[in-house]
Amino acid sequence: MKIRIPAAIAAAFAVSQVAAPFAFAEAPAAQFRSVEAQPFSSADLQSYGLSSEDAATVVAYQEQGYTVQLVTAEEAEAYNAGMSTNNVLAIVGLVVIVLVVASAI
């Protein structure tokens, strides 16, 4: 009985080490055509509601090679809301490990 618990923990750990890379692997993005990104001018940015200081900061980022994407407040909230797929997979993996250890006891 004393050997079964450490063996179950070791087995769960070994499975988690093998399964983790597959759980966090992301599918390659599908190829699609879109309009080529174009830099925003300071006037464009101010028409979207940015202050002149914020617009100057964005223009400076663009000059450094960054791509700037403007989204509405609702789009930004939806983008940051909820759990990511990686978080869900991590929780499912943790539950599986707990069940394996619990069944071995």
MIDOSE-1310 file (N, C-alpha, C; in nm, 2 decimals, decimal comma, always signed):
residues 105
mkir	+0,08/-0,12/+0,00/+0,00/+0,00/+0,00/+0,09/+0,13/+0,00; +0,20/+0,12/+0,07/+0,29/+0,24/+0,08/+0,35/+0,27/-0,06; +0,37/+0,17/-0,14/+0,44/+0,19/-0,27/+0,34/+0,24/-0,37; +0,21/+0,21/-0,35/+0,11/+0,25/-0,45/+0,08/+0,40/-0,46
ipaa	+0,09/+0,47/-0,35/+0,06/+0,61/-0,35/+0,18/+0,68/-0,42; +0,30/+0,66/-0,38/+0,41/+0,73/-0,46/+0,41/+0,69/-0,61; +0,38/+0,56/-0,63/+0,38/+0,52/-0,77/+0,27/+0,59/-0,85; +0,15/+0,61/-0,79/+0,04/+0,68/-0,85/+0,08/+0,83/-0,88
iaaa	+0,14/+0,89/-0,78/+0,18/+1,03/-0,80/+0,29/+1,04/-0,91; +0,38/+0,95/-0,91/+0,49/+0,95/-1,01/+0,43/+0,93/-1,15; +0,33/+0,84/-1,16/+0,26/+0,81/-1,29/+0,18/+0,93/-1,33; +0,11/+1,00/-1,24/+0,04/+1,12/-1,28/+0,13/+1,23/-1,32
favs	+0,24/+1,24/-1,25/+0,34/+1,34/-1,29/+0,40/+1,31/-1,43; +0,43/+1,19/-1,46/+0,49/+1,15/-1,59/+0,39/+1,18/-1,70; +0,26/+1,14/-1,68/+0,16/+1,17/-1,78/+0,14/+1,32/-1,80; +0,14/+1,39/-1,70/+0,13/+1,54/-1,71/+0,24/+1,60/-1,79
qvaa	+0,36/+1,55/-1,78/+0,48/+1,60/-1,85/+0,47/+1,57/-2,00; +0,41/+1,46/-2,03/+0,39/+1,42/-2,17/+0,27/+1,49/-2,23; +0,16/+1,50/-2,16/+0,04/+1,56/-2,21/+0,04/+1,71/-2,22; +0,12/+1,78/-2,14/+0,12/+1,92/-2,13/+0,15/+1,99/-2,27
pfaf	+0,26/+1,94/-2,33/+0,29/+2,01/-2,46/+0,18/+1,99/-2,57; +0,11/+1,88/-2,56/+0,00/+1,86/-2,66/-0,12/+1,95/-2,62; -0,14/+1,96/-2,49/-0,26/+2,04/-2,44/-0,24/+2,19/-2,48; -0,12/+2,24/-2,47/-0,10/+2,38/-2,50/-0,06/+2,41/-2,64
aeap	-0,05/+2,31/-2,73/-0,02/+2,33/-2,87/-0,13/+2,41/-2,93; -0,10/+2,50/-3,02/-0,20/+2,58/-3,09/-0,20/+2,54/-3,23; -0,32/+2,53/-3,29/-0,33/+2,50/-3,43/-0,28/+2,62/-3,51; -0,21/+2,59/-3,63/-0,16/+2,70/-3,71/-0,28/+2,78/-3,76
aaqf	-0,25/+2,91/-3,77/-0,36/+3,00/-3,82/-0,39/+2,97/-3,97; -0,52/+2,98/-4,00/-0,56/+2,95/-4,13/-0,52/+3,07/-4,22; -0,48/+3,03/-4,34/-0,44/+3,14/-4,43/-0,56/+3,21/-4,49; -0,55/+3,34/-4,49/-0,66/+3,42/-4,54/-0,60/+3,55/-4,60
rsve	-0,68/+3,61/-4,68/-0,63/+3,74/-4,74/-0,70/+3,85/-4,67; -0,63/+3,95/-4,65/-0,69/+4,07/-4,59/-0,61/+4,19/-4,65; -0,67/+4,31/-4,62/-0,61/+4,43/-4,67/-0,48/+4,45/-4,60; -0,38/+4,50/-4,67/-0,25/+4,52/-4,61/-0,26/+4,63/-4,51
aqpf	-0,19/+4,61/-4,40/-0,20/+4,71/-4,29/-0,14/+4,84/-4,34; -0,20/+4,95/-4,30/-0,15/+5,08/-4,33/-0,14/+5,16/-4,20; -0,03/+5,24/-4,19/-0,02/+5,32/-4,07/-0,13/+5,43/-4,06; -0,16/+5,46/-3,93/-0,26/+5,57/-3,91/-0,18/+5,70/-3,89
ssad	-0,24/+5,81/-3,94/-0,18/+5,94/-3,92/-0,23/+5,99/-3,79; -0,17/+6,09/-3,74/-0,21/+6,15/-3,61/-0,36/+6,20/-3,62; -0,40/+6,26/-3,73/-0,53/+6,31/-3,75/-0,63/+6,19/-3,75; -0,60/+6,08/-3,81/-0,68/+5,96/-3,81/-0,70/+5,91/-3,66
lqsy	-0,60/+5,91/-3,59/-0,61/+5,86/-3,45/-0,69/+5,95/-3,37; -0,68/+6,08/-3,39/-0,76/+6,17/-3,31/-0,91/+6,16/-3,35; -0,93/+6,13/-3,47/-1,07/+6,11/-3,52/-1,14/+5,99/-3,45; -1,05/+5,89/-3,41/-1,10/+5,78/-3,33/-1,12/+5,81/-3,19
glss	-1,08/+5,93/-3,14/-1,10/+5,96/-3,00/-0,98/+5,96/-2,92; -0,86/+5,94/-2,98/-0,74/+5,95/-2,90/-0,70/+6,10/-2,88; -0,64/+6,12/-2,76/-0,59/+6,26/-2,74/-0,46/+6,28/-2,83; -0,42/+6,40/-2,84/-0,30/+6,43/-2,92/-0,18/+6,37/-2,87
edaa	-0,17/+6,35/-2,73/-0,05/+6,29/-2,67/-0,05/+6,14/-2,71; -0,17/+6,08/-2,69/-0,18/+5,93/-2,72/-0,16/+5,91/-2,87; -0,21/+6,00/-2,96/-0,19/+5,98/-3,10/-0,04/+5,99/-3,13; +0,03/+6,08/-3,07/+0,17/+6,10/-3,09/+0,25/+5,97/-3,05
tvva	+0,20/+5,91/-2,94/+0,27/+5,79/-2,89/+0,24/+5,67/-2,99; +0,12/+5,66/-3,04/+0,09/+5,56/-3,14/+0,17/+5,58/-3,27; +0,19/+5,70/-3,31/+0,27/+5,73/-3,43/+0,41/+5,69/-3,41; +0,46/+5,72/-3,29/+0,60/+5,68/-3,25/+0,62/+5,53/-3,26
yqeq	+0,52/+5,46/-3,21/+0,53/+5,31/-3,21/+0,53/+5,26/-3,36; +0,44/+5,32/-3,44/+0,44/+5,28/-3,58/+0,57/+5,31/-3,65; +0,64/+5,42/-3,61/+0,77/+5,45/-3,67/+0,87/+5,35/-3,63; +0,85/+5,28/-3,51/+0,95/+5,18/-3,47/+0,92/+5,05/-3,53
gytv	+0,81/+5,04/-3,61/+0,78/+4,91/-3,67/+0,66/+4,83/-3,62; +0,60/+4,89/-3,51/+0,49/+4,82/-3,45/+0,36/+4,83/-3,54; +0,28/+4,73/-3,54/+0,15/+4,74/-3,61/+0,04/+4,78/-3,51; -0,03/+4,88/-3,54/-0,14/+4,93/-3,44/-0,27/+4,89/-3,50
qlvt	-0,35/+4,84/-3,41/-0,49/+4,79/-3,45/-0,59/+4,86/-3,36; -0,68/+4,93/-3,41/-0,78/+5,00/-3,33/-0,91/+4,92/-3,32; -0,96/+4,91/-3,20/-1,08/+4,83/-3,18/-1,17/+4,92/-3,09; -1,30/+4,89/-3,10/-1,40/+4,96/-3,01/-1,38/+4,91/-2,87
aeea	-1,44/+4,98/-2,78/-1,44/+4,94/-2,64/-1,51/+4,80/-2,62; -1,61/+4,78/-2,69/-1,68/+4,65/-2,68/-1,60/+4,54/-2,73; -1,52/+4,56/-2,84/-1,43/+4,46/-2,90/-1,32/+4,43/-2,80; -1,27/+4,53/-2,74/-1,16/+4,52/-2,65/-1,20/+4,44/-2,52
eayn	-1,32/+4,46/-2,48/-1,38/+4,39/-2,36/-1,40/+4,24/-2,40; -1,45/+4,22/-2,51/-1,48/+4,08/-2,56/-1,34/+4,01/-2,58; -1,24/+4,08/-2,62/-1,11/+4,02/-2,65/-1,05/+3,97/-2,52; -1,07/+4,05/-2,41/-1,00/+4,02/-2,28/-1,09/+3,95/-2,19
agms	-1,22/+3,92/-2,22/-1,31/+3,85/-2,13/-1,30/+3,70/-2,14; -1,33/+3,64/-2,03/-1,34/+3,49/-2,02/-1,20/+3,43/-2,01; -1,21/+3,30/-2,00/-1,09/+3,21/-1,99/-1,04/+3,18/-2,13; -0,91/+3,17/-2,14/-0,85/+3,13/-2,26/-0,86/+2,97/-2,27
tnnv	-0,84/+2,92/-2,39/-0,83/+2,78/-2,42/-0,72/+2,71/-2,33; -0,61/+2,78/-2,32/-0,50/+2,72/-2,24/-0,54/+2,71/-2,10; -0,61/+2,80/-2,04/-0,66/+2,79/-1,90/-0,75/+2,68/-1,88; -0,84/+2,66/-1,98/-0,94/+2,55/-1,97/-0,87/+2,42/-1,97
laiv	-0,77/+2,40/-2,07/-0,70/+2,28/-2,08/-0,61/+2,25/-1,96; -0,56/+2,35/-1,89/-0,48/+2,33/-1,77/-0,57/+2,28/-1,66; -0,69/+2,34/-1,65/-0,78/+2,30/-1,54/-0,83/+2,15/-1,56; -0,86/+2,12/-1,69/-0,90/+1,98/-1,72/-0,79/+1,89/-1,69
glvv	-0,66/+1,92/-1,72/-0,55/+1,84/-1,69/-0,53/+1,82/-1,55; -0,55/+1,92/-1,47/-0,54/+1,91/-1,32/-0,64/+1,82/-1,27; -0,76/+1,83/-1,32/-0,87/+1,74/-1,27/-0,84/+1,60/-1,30; -0,79/+1,57/-1,42/-0,75/+1,44/-1,46/-0,64/+1,38/-1,36
ivlv	-0,54/+1,46/-1,33/-0,44/+1,42/-1,24/-0,49/+1,39/-1,11; -0,58/+1,47/-1,05/-0,64/+1,45/-0,92/-0,72/+1,32/-0,92; -0,79/+1,30/-1,03/-0,87/+1,17/-1,04/-0,78/+1,05/-1,05; -0,67/+1,06/-1,12/-0,58/+0,94/-1,13/-0,52/+0,91/-0,99
vasa	-0,48/+1,02/-0,92/-0,42/+1,00/-0,79/-0,53/+0,95/-0,69; -0,65/+1,00/-0,70/-0,75/+0,96/-0,61/-0,80/+0,82/-0,63; -0,80/+0,77/-0,76/-0,84/+0,64/-0,79/-0,73/+0,54/-0,74; -0,60/+0,58/-0,73/-0,50/+0,49/-0,69/-0,49/+0,47/-0,54
i	-0,56/+0,56/-0,47/-0,55/+0,55/-0,32/-0,65/+0,45/-0,27
